[in-house]
Amino acid sequence: MDGKKIGIIVAIGAVLVLILGFIGGYNNLVNLETGVQEMSANIDTQLQRRADLIPNLVKTVKSYAEHETEVFDAVNEAREHLVNAQSMAEKSAANEEVSAALSRLVAIAENYPDLKSDKLYIDLMDELAGSENRISYAREEYNAAAARYNKAIRRFPGVIFANMFGFEKVEMFEAAEGSEKVPDVDL
């Protein structure tokens, strides 16, 4: 083989390596972005599961404590905010609002021994606790996927693909401002 043919083969090989690297880099970002979307959907599923439990819990507590309408209204309003939240920041804030409202509802239940021993109430509280654990796990998984994705679009060579194809940073699921404070339950 003469030098010209070897040069052509090397050039074709180099182009193929670049093309394969380009395809691999793009596909990696697509996979990471899809992982973030999947984890976001998991959070939505768990938040919806929690939101679906709330009306039954309110109805059960209401049957024992009908005069606590302010608390029931606050729980229902917080649930509506959760169901209607769109962005990750809105979901996070609504989640904190629901937690605070539910803590007030549970505090009311403490004043009614018959309610605390009611099987439906106990089952609902167990389901709610399970939902809280699932939400916590889903948040951790989402944040891990979001961090991997955000790092990938900021590091070289991912930043090139991100800029070329419009991959943008995603929000983390963070606690709402002031959520580090224990809610004040004033009955």
N, CA and C atoms as an extended XYZ file, in Angstrom:
561
Properties=species:S:1:pos:R:3:atomname:S:1:resname:S:1:resid:I:1 pbc="F F F"
N         0.843       -1.185        0.000 N   MET     1
C         0.000        0.000        0.000 CA  MET     1
C         0.879        1.237        0.000 C   MET     1
N         0.446        2.156       -0.760 N   ASP     2
C         1.229        3.381       -0.782 CA  ASP     2
C         0.741        4.335        0.310 C   ASP     2
N         1.477        5.393        0.520 N   GLY     3
C         1.205        6.343        1.595 CA  GLY     3
C        -0.112        7.070        1.441 C   GLY     3
N        -0.552        7.257        0.210 N   LYS     4
C        -1.801        7.975       -0.041 CA  LYS     4
C        -2.998        7.177        0.470 C   LYS     4
N        -3.004        5.876        0.192 N   LYS     5
C        -4.109        5.018        0.650 CA  LYS     5
C        -4.138        4.938        2.171 C   LYS     5
N        -2.993        4.831        2.794 N   ILE     6
C        -2.918        4.781        4.260 CA  ILE     6
C        -3.453        6.088        4.853 C   ILE     6
N        -3.111        7.197        4.254 N   GLY     7
C        -3.593        8.496        4.716 CA  GLY     7
C        -5.109        8.604        4.628 C   GLY     7
N        -5.679        8.097        3.532 N   ILE     8
C        -7.136        8.118        3.349 CA  ILE     8
C        -7.815        7.236        4.396 C   ILE     8
N        -7.264        6.059        4.637 N   ILE     9
C        -7.830        5.145        5.636 CA  ILE     9
C        -7.764        5.766        7.027 C   ILE     9
N        -6.664        6.396        7.361 N   VAL    10
C        -6.514        7.049        8.665 CA  VAL    10
C        -7.511        8.197        8.784 C   VAL    10
N        -7.666        8.973        7.722 N   ALA    11
C        -8.611       10.098        7.740 CA  ALA    11
C       -10.041        9.601        7.918 C   ALA    11
N       -10.418        8.555        7.200 N   ILE    12
C       -11.760        7.979        7.329 CA  ILE    12
C       -11.963        7.440        8.748 C   ILE    12
N       -10.943        6.772        9.278 N   GLY    13
C       -11.019        6.254       10.652 CA  GLY    13
C       -11.202        7.380       11.662 C   GLY    13
N       -10.477        8.478       11.482 N   ALA    14
C       -10.593        9.615       12.399 CA  ALA    14
C       -11.990       10.235       12.327 C   ALA    14
N       -12.524       10.355       11.119 N   VAL    15
C       -13.886       10.900       10.946 CA  VAL    15
C       -14.911        9.987       11.616 C   VAL    15
N       -14.744        8.680       11.439 N   LEU    16
C       -15.661        7.723       12.081 CA  LEU    16
C       -15.602        7.828       13.601 C   LEU    16
N       -14.412        7.955       14.149 N   VAL    17
C       -14.258        8.103       15.599 CA  VAL    17
C       -14.955        9.372       16.075 C   VAL    17
N       -14.791       10.467       15.346 N   LEU    18
C       -15.455       11.724       15.712 CA  LEU    18
C       -16.972       11.600       15.636 C   LEU    18
N       -17.458       10.964       14.579 N   ILE    19
C       -18.903       10.783       14.429 CA  ILE    19
C       -19.453        9.919       15.564 C   ILE    19
N       -18.769        8.818       15.856 N   LEU    20
C       -19.219        7.939       16.943 CA  LEU    20
C       -19.155        8.658       18.292 C   LEU    20
N       -18.131        9.469       18.511 N   GLY    21
C       -18.035       10.251       19.744 CA  GLY    21
C       -19.156       11.266       19.840 C   GLY    21
N       -19.483       11.893       18.740 N   PHE    22
C       -20.573       12.868       18.675 CA  PHE    22
C       -21.903       12.194       19.008 C   PHE    22
N       -22.155       11.070       18.379 N   ILE    23
C       -23.398       10.326       18.616 CA  ILE    23
C       -23.462        9.856       20.066 C   ILE    23
N       -22.363        9.331       20.571 N   GLY    24
C       -22.328        8.860       21.960 CA  GLY    24
C       -22.558        9.985       22.958 C   GLY    24
N       -21.941       11.136       22.729 N   GLY    25
C       -22.120       12.279       23.622 CA  GLY    25
C       -23.550       12.771       23.636 C   GLY    25
N       -24.153       12.880       22.461 N   TYR    26
C       -25.543       13.317       22.361 CA  TYR    26
C       -26.473       12.312       23.044 C   TYR    26
N       -26.282       11.026       22.732 N   ASN    27
C       -27.137        9.992       23.321 CA  ASN    27
C       -26.999        9.935       24.841 C   ASN    27
N       -25.813       10.195       25.354 N   ASN    28
C       -25.612       10.221       26.802 CA  ASN    28
C       -26.468       11.318       27.436 C   ASN    28
N       -26.468       12.508       26.832 N   LEU    29
C       -27.288       13.597       27.377 CA  LEU    29
C       -28.773       13.273       27.275 C   LEU    29
N       -29.182       12.646       26.184 N   VAL    30
C       -30.586       12.249       26.037 CA  VAL    30
C       -30.957       11.243       27.129 C   VAL    30
N       -30.090       10.274       27.384 N   ASN    31
C       -30.349        9.280       28.436 CA  ASN    31
C       -30.450        9.939       29.811 C   ASN    31
N       -29.552       10.857       30.096 N   LEU    32
C       -29.581       11.543       31.387 CA  LEU    32
C       -30.825       12.409       31.525 C   LEU    32
N       -31.192       13.113       30.477 N   GLU    33
C       -32.393       13.950       30.503 CA  GLU    33
C       -33.644       13.093       30.691 C   GLU    33
N       -33.698       11.966       30.015 N   THR    34
C       -34.833       11.052       30.153 CA  THR    34
C       -34.899       10.495       31.573 C   THR    34
N       -33.748       10.221       32.171 N   GLY    35
C       -33.716        9.764       33.560 CA  GLY    35
C       -34.288       10.808       34.507 C   GLY    35
N       -33.981       12.070       34.270 N   VAL    36
C       -34.530       13.154       35.093 CA  VAL    36
C       -36.049       13.208       34.932 C   VAL    36
N       -36.519       13.103       33.705 N   GLN    37
C       -37.960       13.122       33.453 CA  GLN    37
C       -38.654       11.948       34.132 C   GLN    37
N       -38.029       10.795       34.102 N   GLU    38
C       -38.588        9.607       34.751 CA  GLU    38
C       -38.686        9.811       36.259 C   GLU    38
N       -37.630       10.350       36.848 N   MET    39
C       -37.638       10.583       38.295 CA  MET    39
C       -38.646       11.675       38.670 C   MET    39
N       -38.806       12.659       37.817 N   SER    40
C       -39.809       13.702       38.045 CA  SER    40
C       -41.205       13.091       38.020 C   SER    40
N       -41.445       12.197       37.080 N   ALA    41
C       -42.738       11.510       37.005 CA  ALA    41
C       -42.970       10.657       38.247 C   ALA    41
N       -41.905       10.058       38.786 N   ASN    42
C       -42.047        9.277       40.015 CA  ASN    42
C       -42.466       10.167       41.183 C   ASN    42
N       -41.894       11.354       41.257 N   ILE    43
C       -42.300       12.300       42.306 CA  ILE    43
C       -43.772       12.654       42.122 C   ILE    43
N       -44.152       12.959       40.883 N   ASP    44
C       -45.547       13.303       40.611 CA  ASP    44
C       -46.489       12.185       41.035 C   ASP    44
N       -46.110       10.955       40.737 N   THR    45
C       -46.930        9.802       41.108 CA  THR    45
C       -47.100        9.716       42.617 C   THR    45
N       -46.016        9.884       43.355 N   GLN    46
C       -46.093        9.786       44.812 CA  GLN    46
C       -46.853       10.966       45.420 C   GLN    46
N       -46.659       12.157       44.865 N   LEU    47
C       -47.410       13.319       45.357 CA  LEU    47
C       -48.897       13.140       45.080 C   LEU    47
N       -49.228       12.579       43.926 N   GLN    48
C       -50.635       12.328       43.604 CA  GLN    48
C       -51.219       11.276       44.531 C   GLN    48
N       -50.447       10.249       44.829 N   ARG    49
C       -50.898        9.202       45.754 CA  ARG    49
C       -51.219        9.823       47.106 C   ARG    49
N       -50.342       10.687       47.558 N   ARG    50
C       -50.549       11.376       48.832 CA  ARG    50
C       -51.790       12.259       48.755 C   ARG    50
N       -51.920       13.004       47.664 N   ALA    51
C       -53.074       13.888       47.495 CA  ALA    51
C       -54.376       13.094       47.459 C   ALA    51
N       -54.348       11.899       46.898 N   ASP    52
C       -55.548       11.062       46.846 CA  ASP    52
C       -55.958       10.547       48.224 C   ASP    52
N       -55.017       10.396       49.119 N   LEU    53
C       -55.328        9.929       50.473 CA  LEU    53
C       -55.953       11.027       51.343 C   LEU    53
N       -55.609       12.266       51.047 N   ILE    54
C       -56.000       13.372       51.919 CA  ILE    54
C       -57.511       13.508       52.075 C   ILE    54
N       -58.321       13.458       51.008 N   PRO    55
C       -59.766       13.606       51.216 CA  PRO    55
C       -60.360       12.554       52.159 C   PRO    55
N       -59.893       11.321       52.049 N   ASN    56
C       -60.397       10.271       52.946 CA  ASN    56
C       -59.980       10.533       54.388 C   ASN    56
N       -58.757       11.003       54.563 N   LEU    57
C       -58.288       11.322       55.911 CA  LEU    57
C       -59.107       12.467       56.488 C   LEU    57
N       -59.320       13.507       55.700 N   VAL    58
C       -60.119       14.650       56.167 CA  VAL    58
C       -61.527       14.194       56.511 C   VAL    58
N       -62.116       13.386       55.657 N   LYS    59
C       -63.483       12.905       55.904 CA  LYS    59
C       -63.549       12.102       57.204 C   LYS    59
N       -62.546       11.277       57.440 N   THR    60
C       -62.529       10.463       58.658 CA  THR    60
C       -62.408       11.341       59.898 C   THR    60
N       -61.477       12.289       59.872 N   VAL    61
C       -61.301       13.180       61.021 CA  VAL    61
C       -62.532       14.061       61.188 C   VAL    61
N       -63.108       14.495       60.095 N   LYS    62
C       -64.289       15.364       60.128 CA  LYS    62
C       -65.462       14.671       60.823 C   LYS    62
N       -65.567       13.370       60.648 N   SER    63
C       -66.671       12.649       61.280 CA  SER    63
C       -66.583       12.702       62.801 C   SER    63
N       -65.399       12.951       63.333 N   TYR    64
C       -65.214       13.052       64.778 CA  TYR    64
C       -65.119       14.511       65.241 C   TYR    64
N       -64.644       15.375       64.384 N   ALA    65
C       -64.356       16.752       64.793 CA  ALA    65
C       -64.903       17.731       63.764 C   ALA    65
N       -66.215       17.758       63.584 N   GLU    66
C       -66.842       18.563       62.547 CA  GLU    66
C       -66.604       20.062       62.707 C   GLU    66
N       -66.367       20.524       63.915 N   HIS    67
C       -66.236       21.957       64.164 CA  HIS    67
C       -64.855       22.521       63.799 C   HIS    67
N       -63.943       21.708       63.345 N   GLU    68
C       -62.588       22.146       63.001 CA  GLU    68
C       -62.488       22.550       61.525 C   GLU    68
N       -63.451       23.311       61.040 N   THR    69
C       -63.537       23.621       59.613 CA  THR    69
C       -62.325       24.387       59.095 C   THR    69
N       -61.731       25.234       59.907 N   GLU    70
C       -60.570       26.008       59.459 CA  GLU    70
C       -59.415       25.087       59.064 C   GLU    70
N       -59.203       24.077       59.862 N   VAL    71
C       -58.127       23.122       59.577 CA  VAL    71
C       -58.463       22.312       58.331 C   VAL    71
N       -59.708       21.868       58.199 N   PHE    72
C       -60.102       21.097       57.023 CA  PHE    72
C       -59.948       21.926       55.755 C   PHE    72
N       -60.336       23.192       55.832 N   ASP    73
C       -60.188       24.078       54.676 CA  ASP    73
C       -58.715       24.257       54.311 C   ASP    73
N       -57.862       24.407       55.321 N   ALA    74
C       -56.426       24.577       55.069 CA  ALA    74
C       -55.838       23.333       54.413 C   ALA    74
N       -56.254       22.162       54.862 N   VAL    75
C       -55.765       20.915       54.273 CA  VAL    75
C       -56.230       20.802       52.825 C   VAL    75
N       -57.495       21.098       52.587 N   ASN    76
C       -58.026       21.008       51.216 CA  ASN    76
C       -57.356       22.020       50.285 C   ASN    76
N       -57.120       23.223       50.783 N   GLU    77
C       -56.452       24.242       49.978 CA  GLU    77
C       -55.011       23.826       49.658 C   GLU    77
N       -54.321       23.295       50.652 N   ALA    78
C       -52.945       22.836       50.438 CA  ALA    78
C       -52.919       21.693       49.420 C   ALA    78
N       -53.889       20.807       49.514 N   ARG    79
C       -53.984       19.698       48.559 CA  ARG    79
C       -54.182       20.228       47.148 C   ARG    79
N       -55.040       21.220       46.980 N   GLU    80
C       -55.276       21.812       45.661 CA  GLU    80
C       -53.989       22.416       45.093 C   GLU    80
N       -53.228       23.100       45.966 N   HIS    81
C       -51.959       23.668       45.513 CA  HIS    81
C       -51.015       22.561       45.045 C   HIS    81
N       -51.007       21.454       45.763 N   LEU    82
C       -50.143       20.331       45.407 CA  LEU    82
C       -50.553       19.730       44.062 C   LEU    82
N       -51.836       19.527       43.886 N   VAL    83
C       -52.334       18.919       42.653 CA  VAL    83
C       -52.073       19.831       41.444 C   VAL    83
N       -52.138       21.141       41.652 N   ASN    84
C       -51.996       22.088       40.543 CA  ASN    84
C       -50.565       22.578       40.327 C   ASN    84
N       -49.629       22.171       41.165 N   ALA    85
C       -48.236       22.623       41.026 CA  ALA    85
C       -47.643       22.106       39.717 C   ALA    85
N       -46.902       22.978       39.039 N   GLN    86
C       -46.311       22.615       37.753 CA  GLN    86
C       -44.795       22.455       37.837 C   GLN    86
N       -44.108       23.485       38.279 N   SER    87
C       -42.646       23.437       38.311 CA  SER    87
C       -42.185       22.677       39.558 C   SER    87
N       -40.923       22.308       39.549 N   MET    88
C       -40.369       21.596       40.698 CA  MET    88
C       -40.403       22.486       41.939 C   MET    88
N       -40.183       23.785       41.779 N   ALA    89
C       -40.240       24.709       42.923 CA  ALA    89
C       -41.663       24.789       43.480 C   ALA    89
N       -42.661       24.842       42.604 N   GLU    90
C       -44.058       24.875       43.050 CA  GLU    90
C       -44.428       23.581       43.759 C   GLU    90
N       -43.976       22.459       43.224 N   LYS    91
C       -44.269       21.165       43.854 CA  LYS    91
C       -43.645       21.088       45.234 C   LYS    91
N       -42.424       21.580       45.344 N   SER    92
C       -41.729       21.567       46.630 CA  SER    92
C       -42.459       22.429       47.651 C   SER    92
N       -42.845       23.634       47.255 N   ALA    93
C       -43.551       24.534       48.168 CA  ALA    93
C       -44.910       23.958       48.556 C   ALA    93
N       -45.623       23.400       47.580 N   ALA    94
C       -46.929       22.808       47.866 CA  ALA    94
C       -46.795       21.592       48.778 C   ALA    94
N       -45.741       20.829       48.585 N   ASN    95
C       -45.488       19.670       49.445 CA  ASN    95
C       -45.295       20.110       50.887 C   ASN    95
N       -44.550       21.179       51.096 N   GLU    96
C       -44.337       21.702       52.454 CA  GLU    96
C       -45.642       22.222       53.048 C   GLU    96
N       -46.459       22.860       52.216 N   GLU    97
C       -47.751       23.374       52.680 CA  GLU    97
C       -48.662       22.224       53.117 C   GLU    97
N       -48.676       21.153       52.348 N   VAL    98
C       -49.482       19.977       52.703 CA  VAL    98
C       -48.978       19.374       54.006 C   VAL    98
N       -47.674       19.272       54.150 N   SER    99
C       -47.109       18.706       55.383 CA  SER    99
C       -47.528       19.516       56.605 C   SER    99
N       -47.477       20.831       56.493 N   ALA   100
C       -47.874       21.687       57.621 CA  ALA   100
C       -49.359       21.532       57.921 C   ALA   100
N       -50.185       21.509       56.885 N   ALA   101
C       -51.629       21.370       57.089 CA  ALA   101
C       -51.966       20.005       57.681 C   ALA   101
N       -51.295       18.969       57.202 N   LEU   102
C       -51.547       17.629       57.747 CA  LEU   102
C       -51.102       17.517       59.194 C   LEU   102
N       -50.031       18.207       59.552 N   SER   103
C       -49.589       18.152       60.953 CA  SER   103
C       -50.650       18.775       61.859 C   SER   103
N       -51.316       19.812       61.380 N   ARG   104
C       -52.415       20.409       62.155 CA  ARG   104
C       -53.586       19.438       62.264 C   ARG   104
N       -53.874       18.728       61.172 N   LEU   105
C       -54.961       17.748       61.170 CA  LEU   105
C       -54.669       16.606       62.135 C   LEU   105
N       -53.444       16.137       62.116 N   VAL   106
C       -53.054       15.050       63.028 CA  VAL   106
C       -53.106       15.532       64.475 C   VAL   106
N       -52.740       16.783       64.721 N   ALA   107
C       -52.810       17.329       66.078 CA  ALA   107
C       -54.250       17.349       66.569 C   ALA   107
N       -55.191       17.626       65.692 N   ILE   108
C       -56.606       17.592       66.079 CA  ILE   108
C       -56.999       16.181       66.467 C   ILE   108
N       -56.540       15.217       65.687 N   ALA   109
C       -56.879       13.817       65.951 CA  ALA   109
C       -56.411       13.383       67.332 C   ALA   109
N       -55.330       13.990       67.814 N   GLU   110
C       -54.818       13.646       69.142 CA  GLU   110
C       -55.839       13.958       70.237 C   GLU   110
N       -56.742       14.882       69.975 N   ASN   111
C       -57.755       15.255       70.971 CA  ASN   111
C       -58.958       14.323       70.980 C   ASN   111
N       -58.979       13.345       70.085 N   TYR   112
C       -60.120       12.441       69.957 CA  TYR   112
C       -59.642       10.993       70.047 C   TYR   112
N       -59.651       10.437       71.257 N   PRO   113
C       -59.172        9.061       71.445 CA  PRO   113
C       -59.911        8.036       70.580 C   PRO   113
N       -61.222        8.251       70.396 N   ASP   114
C       -61.978        7.314       69.557 CA  ASP   114
C       -61.473        7.345       68.110 C   ASP   114
N       -61.143        8.521       67.645 N   LEU   115
C       -60.620        8.658       66.292 CA  LEU   115
C       -59.264        7.968       66.170 C   LEU   115
N       -58.393        8.181       67.152 N   LYS   116
C       -57.051        7.578       67.102 CA  LYS   116
C       -57.108        6.057       67.074 C   LYS   116
N       -58.206        5.474       67.586 N   SER   117
C       -58.317        4.019       67.583 CA  SER   117
C       -59.174        3.504       66.425 C   SER   117
N       -59.714        4.398       65.622 N   ASP   118
C       -60.534        4.014       64.475 CA  ASP   118
C       -59.659        3.324       63.423 C   ASP   118
N       -60.078        2.134       62.974 N   LYS   119
C       -59.278        1.359       62.025 CA  LYS   119
C       -59.048        2.110       60.718 C   LYS   119
N       -60.059        2.769       60.209 N   LEU   120
C       -59.905        3.511       58.957 CA  LEU   120
C       -58.867        4.618       59.127 C   LEU   120
N       -58.922        5.325       60.242 N   TYR   121
C       -57.964        6.391       60.509 CA  TYR   121
C       -56.549        5.822       60.609 C   TYR   121
N       -56.405        4.734       61.327 N   ILE   122
C       -55.083        4.097       61.485 CA  ILE   122
C       -54.546        3.654       60.122 C   ILE   122
N       -55.407        3.034       59.313 N   ASP   123
C       -54.989        2.585       57.982 CA  ASP   123
C       -54.579        3.770       57.108 C   ASP   123
N       -55.373        4.839       57.161 N   LEU   124
C       -55.046        6.025       56.374 CA  LEU   124
C       -53.729        6.645       56.826 C   LEU   124
N       -53.497        6.682       58.114 N   MET   125
C       -52.241        7.244       58.621 CA  MET   125
C       -51.057        6.375       58.205 C   MET   125
N       -51.246        5.059       58.209 N   ASP   126
C       -50.184        4.163       57.730 CA  ASP   126
C       -49.900        4.397       56.244 C   ASP   126
N       -50.973        4.540       55.452 N   GLU   127
C       -50.812        4.820       54.031 CA  GLU   127
C       -50.109        6.161       53.819 C   GLU   127
N       -50.481        7.144       54.617 N   LEU   128
C       -49.876        8.463       54.502 CA  LEU   128
C       -48.393        8.412       54.864 C   LEU   128
N       -48.062        7.678       55.925 N   ALA   129
C       -46.655        7.525       56.306 CA  ALA   129
C       -45.873        6.821       55.197 C   ALA   129
N       -46.488        5.813       54.587 N   GLY   130
C       -45.847        5.134       53.467 CA  GLY   130
C       -45.634        6.084       52.293 C   GLY   130
N       -46.619        6.933       52.058 N   SER   131
C       -46.496        7.920       50.984 CA  SER   131
C       -45.368        8.895       51.271 C   SER   131
N       -45.261        9.329       52.510 N   GLU   132
C       -44.189       10.259       52.875 CA  GLU   132
C       -42.826        9.633       52.605 C   GLU   132
N       -42.691        8.350       52.946 N   ASN   133
C       -41.422        7.662       52.690 CA  ASN   133
C       -41.140        7.536       51.193 C   ASN   133
N       -42.180        7.227       50.417 N   ARG   134
C       -42.013        7.110       48.967 CA  ARG   134
C       -41.645        8.457       48.349 C   ARG   134
N       -42.278        9.526       48.827 N   ILE   135
C       -41.964       10.862       48.324 CA  ILE   135
C       -40.515       11.210       48.633 C   ILE   135
N       -40.093       10.919       49.839 N   SER   136
C       -38.711       11.202       50.226 CA  SER   136
C       -37.734       10.450       49.327 C   SER   136
N       -38.002        9.182       49.091 N   TYR   137
C       -37.135        8.376       48.237 CA  TYR   137
C       -37.149        8.909       46.801 C   TYR   137
N       -38.338        9.243       46.298 N   ALA   138
C       -38.454        9.757       44.934 CA  ALA   138
C       -37.717       11.089       44.789 C   ALA   138
N       -37.785       11.927       45.820 N   ARG   139
C       -37.053       13.198       45.788 CA  ARG   139
C       -35.551       12.952       45.718 C   ARG   139
N       -35.061       12.030       46.520 N   GLU   140
C       -33.627       11.709       46.504 CA  GLU   140
C       -33.202       11.195       45.134 C   GLU   140
N       -33.993       10.311       44.560 N   GLU   141
C       -33.666        9.749       43.248 CA  GLU   141
C       -33.710       10.833       42.166 C   GLU   141
N       -34.715       11.688       42.234 N   TYR   142
C       -34.814       12.778       41.264 CA  TYR   142
C       -33.605       13.699       41.389 C   TYR   142
N       -33.283       14.107       42.596 N   ASN   143
C       -32.157       15.031       42.786 CA  ASN   143
C       -30.842       14.411       42.325 C   ASN   143
N       -30.678       13.120       42.531 N   ALA   144
C       -29.457       12.453       42.056 CA  ALA   144
C       -29.410       12.459       40.525 C   ALA   144
N       -30.540       12.159       39.890 N   ALA   145
C       -30.592       12.163       38.423 CA  ALA   145
C       -30.395       13.585       37.887 C   ALA   145
N       -31.006       14.559       38.534 N   ALA   146
C       -30.867       15.953       38.107 CA  ALA   146
C       -29.414       16.420       38.255 C   ALA   146
N       -28.767       16.021       39.337 N   ALA   147
C       -27.371       16.406       39.544 CA  ALA   147
C       -26.475       15.792       38.469 C   ALA   147
N       -26.686       14.509       38.152 N   ARG   148
C       -25.891       13.859       37.093 CA  ARG   148
C       -26.083       14.585       35.760 C   ARG   148
N       -27.324       14.888       35.447 N   TYR   149
C       -27.640       15.571       34.192 CA  TYR   149
C       -27.028       16.970       34.169 C   TYR   149
N       -27.236       17.733       35.242 N   ASN   150
C       -26.705       19.103       35.289 CA  ASN   150
C       -25.180       19.121       35.190 C   ASN   150
N       -24.526       18.156       35.812 N   LYS   151
C       -23.063       18.068       35.696 CA  LYS   151
C       -22.660       17.749       34.254 C   LYS   151
N       -23.381       16.827       33.638 N   ALA   152
C       -23.036       16.395       32.278 CA  ALA   152
C       -23.166       17.536       31.274 C   ALA   152
N       -24.143       18.412       31.458 N   ILE   153
C       -24.304       19.494       30.479 CA  ILE   153
C       -23.379       20.672       30.762 C   ILE   153
N       -22.695       20.646       31.883 N   ARG   154
C       -21.749       21.712       32.213 CA  ARG   154
C       -20.304       21.315       31.967 C   ARG   154
N       -20.026       20.001       31.927 N   ARG   155
C       -18.657       19.526       31.716 CA  ARG   155
C       -18.366       19.374       30.233 C   ARG   155
N       -17.098       19.439       29.926 N   PHE   156
C       -16.650       19.215       28.559 CA  PHE   156
C       -16.619       17.725       28.292 C   PHE   156
N       -17.047       17.205       27.207 N   PRO   157
C       -17.573       17.840       26.005 CA  PRO   157
C       -19.096       18.019       26.026 C   PRO   157
N       -19.752       17.609       27.110 N   GLY   158
C       -21.212       17.711       27.190 CA  GLY   158
C       -21.727       19.117       26.997 C   GLY   158
N       -20.963       20.110       27.451 N   VAL   159
C       -21.383       21.503       27.302 CA  VAL   159
C       -21.538       21.866       25.830 C   VAL   159
N       -20.746       21.283       24.979 N   ILE   160
C       -20.848       21.550       23.531 CA  ILE   160
C       -22.186       21.031       23.013 C   ILE   160
N       -22.509       19.781       23.355 N   PHE   161
C       -23.769       19.193       22.905 CA  PHE   161
C       -24.955       19.927       23.524 C   PHE   161
N       -24.844       20.290       24.792 N   ALA   162
C       -25.927       21.001       25.474 CA  ALA   162
C       -26.222       22.318       24.770 C   ALA   162
N       -25.182       23.048       24.427 N   ASN   163
C       -25.369       24.322       23.736 CA  ASN   163
C       -25.890       24.133       22.317 C   ASN   163
N       -25.413       23.110       21.640 N   MET   164
C       -25.835       22.870       20.249 CA  MET   164
C       -27.295       22.438       20.168 C   MET   164
N       -27.734       21.629       21.120 N   PHE   165
C       -29.054       21.008       21.013 CA  PHE   165
C       -30.054       21.514       22.055 C   PHE   165
N       -29.693       22.522       22.812 N   GLY   166
C       -30.649       23.157       23.720 CA  GLY   166
C       -30.943       22.395       25.010 C   GLY   166
N       -30.027       21.586       25.472 N   PHE   167
C       -30.206       20.929       26.763 CA  PHE   167
C       -30.025       21.990       27.848 C   PHE   167
N       -30.997       22.099       28.754 N   GLU   168
C       -30.942       23.129       29.784 CA  GLU   168
C       -30.922       22.513       31.174 C   GLU   168
N       -30.364       23.265       32.093 N   LYS   169
C       -30.290       22.845       33.494 CA  LYS   169
C       -31.697       22.609       34.042 C   LYS   169
N       -31.839       21.588       34.886 N   VAL   170
C       -33.128       21.294       35.512 CA  VAL   170
C       -33.089       21.706       36.988 C   VAL   170
N       -34.272       22.000       37.531 N   GLU   171
C       -34.390       22.388       38.932 CA  GLU   171
C       -34.255       21.166       39.832 C   GLU   171
N       -33.691       21.385       40.994 N   MET   172
C       -33.658       20.346       42.015 CA  MET   172
C       -34.966       20.437       42.809 C   MET   172
N       -35.354       19.342       43.438 N   PHE   173
C       -36.519       19.351       44.324 CA  PHE   173
C       -35.984       19.717       45.702 C   PHE   173
N       -36.184       20.967       46.082 N   GLU   174
C       -35.624       21.465       47.329 CA  GLU   174
C       -36.735       21.809       48.299 C   GLU   174
N       -36.387       21.805       49.551 N   ALA   175
C       -37.346       22.197       50.569 CA  ALA   175
C       -37.675       23.676       50.393 C   ALA   175
N       -38.920       24.017       50.649 N   ALA   176
C       -39.340       25.409       50.528 CA  ALA   176
C       -38.669       26.246       51.607 C   ALA   176
N       -38.499       27.527       51.305 N   GLU   177
C       -37.888       28.434       52.271 CA  GLU   177
C       -38.714       28.443       53.554 C   GLU   177
N       -38.047       28.303       54.668 N   GLY   178
C       -38.718       28.302       55.967 CA  GLY   178
C       -39.176       26.919       56.416 C   GLY   178
N       -38.951       25.891       55.607 N   SER   179
C       -39.419       24.548       55.963 CA  SER   179
C       -38.572       23.910       57.057 C   SER   179
N       -37.432       24.548       57.362 N   GLU   180
C       -36.598       23.983       58.436 CA  GLU   180
C       -37.235       24.228       59.801 C   GLU   180
N       -38.215       25.123       59.854 N   LYS   181
C       -38.927       25.398       61.101 CA  LYS   181
C       -40.027       24.377       61.294 C   LYS   181
N       -40.209       23.946       62.508 N   VAL   182
C       -41.295       23.045       62.835 CA  VAL   182
C       -42.604       23.849       62.777 C   VAL   182
N       -43.640       23.315       62.092 N   PRO   183
C       -44.869       24.088       62.015 CA  PRO   183
C       -45.464       24.318       63.395 C   PRO   183
N       -46.022       25.511       63.591 N   ASP   184
C       -46.640       25.865       64.854 CA  ASP   184
C       -48.102       25.419       64.788 C   ASP   184
N       -48.445       24.478       65.618 N   VAL   185
C       -49.806       23.966       65.650 CA  VAL   185
C       -50.517       24.653       66.803 C   VAL   185
N       -51.356       25.617       66.460 N   ASP   186
C       -52.081       26.386       67.465 CA  ASP   186
C       -53.542       26.039       67.358 C   ASP   186
N       -54.018       25.233       68.257 N   LEU   187
C       -55.408       24.831       68.253 CA  LEU   187
C       -56.197       25.627       69.279 C   LEU   187
